[in-house]
Amino acid sequence: MDRELRLEELQMILEYCTAKNKTVFSIGERICINQERGVLMNDDVIINFPFAYSKKLQSKIDFTLSKIESQKLI
């Protein structure tokens, strides 16, 4: 996946949940998301593998992204 696109997606997720006062992600899950953002922002790090999340967290990320995208269409 494109680094810039993934950074944008993760930022949208965090902003969406904060703006809506939604507790979709636990504190630990938000930490994981921010850790991935930190890795992606570091130009010195070469990423040859996707960031690995639990299936549950990845499902939450995918669901939230789909929710954000569906609201953009309205």
C-alpha positions in Angstrom: 0.0 0.0 0.0 1.1 3.5 -0.7 2.7 5.1 2.3 1.0 8.5 1.8 -2.4 7.0 1.3 -2.1 4.8 4.4 -1.0 7.9 6.5 -4.1 9.8 5.2 -6.4 6.9 6.0 -5.1 6.6 9.6 -5.3 10.3 10.1 -8.9 10.4 8.9 -9.8 7.5 11.2 -8.4 9.3 14.3 -10.0 12.6 13.4 -13.3 11.0 12.6 -13.5 9.2 16.0 -12.3 12.3 17.9 -14.8 14.7 16.1 -17.7 12.3 16.6 -16.7 11.5 20.2 -16.9 7.9 19.3 -15.0 5.3 21.3 -14.6 2.9 18.4 -11.0 2.3 19.4 -9.6 1.6 22.8 -6.6 3.6 24.1 -4.3 0.7 23.2 -5.7 0.4 19.7 -5.2 4.2 19.2 -1.6 3.7 20.4 -1.1 1.0 17.8 -2.6 3.2 15.0 -0.3 6.1 16.1 2.7 3.8 16.2 2.0 2.8 12.6 1.7 6.5 11.7 5.1 7.1 13.3 6.7 4.4 11.3 5.2 5.6 8.1 6.3 9.2 8.8 9.9 8.1 9.3 11.5 8.4 5.9 14.6 6.5 7.1 12.5 3.3 7.7 12.0 1.0 4.7 8.8 -0.9 5.1 8.8 -4.2 3.3 5.8 -5.7 5.1 2.4 -4.5 6.1 1.9 -3.4 9.7 0.3 -6.4 11.5 -2.8 -5.8 13.6 -5.1 -8.3 15.2 -8.0 -9.3 12.9 -10.3 -7.5 15.3 -8.4 -4.2 15.1 -8.0 -4.5 11.3 -11.8 -5.1 11.0 -12.5 -1.9 13.1 -10.1 0.1 10.9 -11.7 -1.2 7.7 -15.2 -0.6 9.0 -14.4 2.9 10.1 -12.8 3.7 6.7 -15.9 2.5 4.9 -18.1 4.5 7.2 -16.1 7.7 6.4 -16.2 7.0 2.7 -19.9 6.4 2.7 -20.5 9.7 4.5 -18.4 11.5 1.9 -20.8 10.3 -0.8 -23.8 11.8 1.0 
